[in-house]
Amino acid sequence: MALNAHFVTIGKEKLHYLRWGSGKKLLLAFHGYGDDARIFYPLKEYLEQEYTILSIDLPHHGSSQWPDELFTKAGLMAMTKGLMAEYGTDNVSLIGYSMGGRVCLSIIQQLPDRIDKVALLASDGLTVNFYYHFFTRTAIGKKVFRHMLEKPGVYLKTIEMLRKMRIADAGRYKFAMHFLGEEDRRKFLLKVWPGMSDLVSSPQQLKAVIRKHKIPIAIFMGAYDKIIPVSQAKKFSRGLDTVNVHIVGKGHRLFDNETAQQIAVQLL
């Protein structure tokens, strides 16, 4: 894999990104939680003639240099506009997977008249996530979240009990145990969730912006996704003529070599 590594500066911090392709159009790509910029490499063979692809390592991921600070909407805008200026374009296309989809939605809301095309993959941010808001934006929720991650014992027992009572399904149980069961994963979650919490957009405001500016968006969802179900995309797309939902026969990890071409077609 031939990688072309670069950094973009945001204040005193640096985000690392990989660059592929030599096309005139600019595509910014944002990975999901726990991934890194390399996830989008399968797009290269389909898009490299038309796009210059910049796949960005989000804060605390990959080779990005980021402290325990908030990644703000203002910082995201500074990065986006800076890259557009550097690569000599007035418009930009976006692709985001899971948490990266929420990043794309924040850019759409702040820069709607500069968006060309968008592909969202199992995207976070299509609906209001009560738990995420509670744990990252409220005083009591922040305390509970920190306590849960620093002293997870009682919470793990509760999750186990809910599984035995069949209140928590197997998918959610596995998801919770994955992030709470090991200290390194808990520390990582404690940095990433609060650090990305400013990039939350109102779904209703987003829909109004998309409708006004007629932004073409393709949303890909996994038919078997238990983390972000298809229903969220269907609800978001109602009343939006330029938003199309595509359902693929996968779970949450829907982006791979099999689906890359299908997704790339929507950006061409």
N, C-alpha and C positions, 0 to 999 in steps of 0.2 A: 504494500500500500504506500504510494508516494504521497507524503504529507507535506503541505506547505504551511508552516506554523508562523503565526504573527500574534501581536498583542495590541489591544486597544486600551488606552488610558482613560479612566473615569476618576477625575479628581486625583487622589494619591494612589488609587488602586489600579490594577491591571486585569483585564479579562483576556484569556488566551482564545485564539480561534484558528481553525484550519481553513485554507482556501483551496478550492478546486474549480476548474473550468476557466474559460476565457470569454464567455459571452458578454454582450453589452448590457444585459439586464442583471440586476443585483438581487440575490436571494439570501436572506438572513435565516439561519436555521437554529432552532433552540431545542435541546434534548430534554429528557425527563429526569425525574429525581433519581439520583444514583448512577446516571449514565454519563457520557461525555461526548464531545464533539464528533468522535469517530463513528457514532451510530448512523450518521447520514451519508456515509461514504457510498453505499449502494446507489445513491441518486446520481453520482458523478457520470456514469456512462450514458445516462439518458438526458442529462441537462447541461453537460459541460460546453456544448456548442452555443447554446442560447443564453446561459446564465454564468455569472461568476458567483459561486456559492461560498458563503462565509458561515461556517458552522462553529458556533460559539460555546465555549465552556462556561456555564453559569457559575456564579459565586460558590466557592467551596467544592467545585467539581473539576476534574481533569487537571490541567496545568495552570488554571487561573490563580492569580495572587490576590486573595481577598481576606480581610480581617473579619472579626465578628461584628459586622456592621450591616445596617439595612441597605438593600439594593433598592433605591428609590425610583419613583416614576421619572423624576427629573434626571437621575443618572442614566436611566434607560434611554430617555430622549436624547441626552447628550451623546451617548454611544451611537444611537441609530443615525442621528444627523451627521455625526462625525464620520461614520463609515460611508454614508451616502456622498458626502463631500469628497472624501478621499478617493472613492471609486467613480466620481464624476457622474452622478445620476440624480435626477430630481424625484424619481419614484423607486419604490422597493417592493419586492414580493417577500412573503413570509411563510415559513413552515415550522410547526411546533408540535412536539409530542408530549402528552400528559402535562406536567408542570410547565414545559416549554410552550404549550398552547396558551396558557394563561399569560405568559410573557407577550406572545403575539397579540392577544386581545388587548393588552394594555397599550401596545404600540398603535393598534387600530383606533382605539378611543382617542389617543392624543394626536395622531397624525393621519386622520382619515382621508385627506385629500391627496396624500402621497402614496397610497397603497395601490399596487397593481393587482396581484392575485395572492390568495391565502389558502394554505392547506393545513387543517388542524387534525391531528391524529390522537384519538382517545383523549381529547383535550379537557384539562381542568379549566374551571372558570366559566363554564356554560350556564351553571346555576349557582345560586348562593349556597356555600358550604357552611352550615351552622357551626359545626364542630371546629373547622379551621378558623373561622372568625372568633369563636369563643376562646380558643387556645392561644391565638396570636394577637388579638386586638382588644381584649378586655383584661382589666387588672387581675380579677380573680382567676380567669382562665389561664393567664400567663403563669400564675403561681402554681395552679394545679398541674399544668403541663410540665413545668420544671420539676416539681415533686415527683410526678409520674415517671419521668425519665431518670432522675437521680436515685429514686428509691422505688423500683418497679415491682417489688415482691408482691404487695397486696393487690396491685392492679392485674398482675399475671394470674393470680389466683381467681380474681373476679372473672377474667376472660375465660379461664378454664371452666369455671362454673357455668357461665353463659353458654359455652359450647355444649356441655353435658345436658343443659336444659333445652338445647336446640333453639336458643334465642339468637345466638350468633352462628351463622352458617360457616361451612368449612373454609370458604374463600376468605371471609373477613377474619376468621380465627387465624388462619395461616399468615395473613397480612399483618395482623397485630403482633403475633409471636415473632415474625421476622424482624420487626423494628424495635421490639421491646426486649427480646430475648438475649441480645448481646450488647455489651457495654459500648463497643466502638460504633455500632449502629445507633444506639441511643444518643451518643455525643454528636454524631453527624446530624441526626434529626433535630437536635436541640439548636444547632447552628442554622440549618437550612430553612426549616419552617418559619421561624420568626424573621430570618433575614430576607425572605422573599414575600413577606406579608403585605408590603406596600403595593405590590403589583396585582391588586384585586380590583376588578371593574364591576360596575353595576350591570347585570345582564339587560335590564330594560334600557339603560342609557346606551349600551353597546348596540342593541337592536335598532334604536332610533338613528344612531350614527351610520350603521351599515345600510339602513333603508334610504337615508338621505343621500349618501354618496354612492349607492349602488355598488358596493364592494363585492366582487365575486369570491365566494368562500366555499371550498369543498371540505366537508367534515367526514373523516373516516372513523368508524366505530367498530369495535370487535363484538360480534354477535354473542360471545360468551364472556364478555367483560363484566366482572363482579365489582370492580373498583369504580369505574365510570361507565354506567350502563347506557345502552342505546337511547333509552327514554330521555336522557338529558339533552342529547343532540336534537332529537325530534321536537322536544318542547322549545328549544332555543330557535330552531329554524322556522317555526310557525309564523306566517305573515311576512317572511323574507324571501322574495322572489330570486335573489342572487345567491342564496345559500342552499347547497345540495348536500344531502346526507348519503354516504355510501357505507354499507354494512358488509364487512368481510368476516369470513368464517374463522375467526381467531378470538383470543382473550384480550387482555389489556396490552400485552406485548405484540401489537399488530404490525409494527414496522419491521420488515426483514427483506431479504433478497426476493422473496416471492411477491410481496406487495409493492416493492419500490417502483416498478414500471407503471403499475396501475395508478399510483399516487403521482408519479412524475407527469403522466398524461394530463392531469388536471392543471399543471403549472405551465404546460406548453401551449 
